[in-house]
Amino acid sequence: MKKLNPAIIQENKTGEVLMLGYMDRKALIMTKKEGVVYFWSRSRNKLWKKGETTGNLLKVIKIYTDCDSDAFLIKVRLIGNAVCHTGNRNCFYKII
């Protein structure tokens, strides 16, 4: 089984939480190398550059890890106007 770490994506200036994704080792390496966020797509079962088809990229400002080094907080600048595949600015818009 592939080891995946949760990655919380937060807008750097406002603190808005934009989304949650999952990263494997290669996604983290590519994110650090290219300065835009990559995830492991569980539905497509492949490495995925966020915004590769929409142009809504996530420019990395800083990457943090938690105290156990098993989750990430990535502060970004959104290039574009939406993160969610539904067209919403962030993925956390449903109230329960």
Residue pairs with C-beta under 8 A, 6 or more apart in sequence:
2 24
2 40
3 24
3 25
4 22
4 23
4 24
4 40
4 42
5 22
5 23
5 24
5 28
5 70
5 71
5 72
6 20
6 21
6 22
6 71
6 72
7 20
7 21
7 22
7 23
7 37
7 39
7 71
7 72
7 73
7 74
8 17
8 19
8 20
8 71
8 72
8 73
8 74
9 17
9 18
9 19
9 20
9 21
9 37
9 58
9 74
9 76
9 83
10 16
10 17
10 18
10 73
10 74
10 75
10 76
11 17
11 18
11 75
11 76
11 77
11 78
12 61
12 62
12 75
12 76
12 77
13 77
16 89
16 90
17 90
17 92
18 58
18 76
18 78
18 83
18 89
18 90
18 91
19 83
19 84
19 90
19 91
19 92
20 91
21 37
21 39
21 50
22 39
22 40
22 42
23 31
23 38
23 39
23 40
23 72
24 40
24 47
26 38
26 40
26 47
27 38
27 39
27 40
27 47
27 48
28 38
28 63
28 72
30 38
30 47
30 49
31 37
31 38
31 60
31 63
31 74
32 60
32 63
34 49
35 59
35 60
36 49
36 50
36 51
36 57
36 58
36 59
36 60
37 49
37 50
37 57
37 58
37 60
37 74
37 76
38 47
38 48
38 49
38 50
39 47
39 48
39 50
40 46
40 47
40 48
41 47
41 48
49 57
50 56
50 57
50 58
50 83
51 57
51 58
51 79
51 80
54 80
54 82
55 79
55 80
56 78
56 79
56 80
56 81
56 82
56 83
57 78
57 79
57 80
58 74
58 76
58 77
58 78
58 79
58 83
59 76
59 77
59 78
59 79
60 74
60 75
60 76
61 75
61 76
61 77
62 74
62 75
63 72
63 73
63 74
63 75
64 72
64 73
64 74
64 75
65 71
65 72
65 73
66 72
66 73
78 89
81 89
82 88
82 89
83 89
83 90
83 91
84 90
84 91
84 93
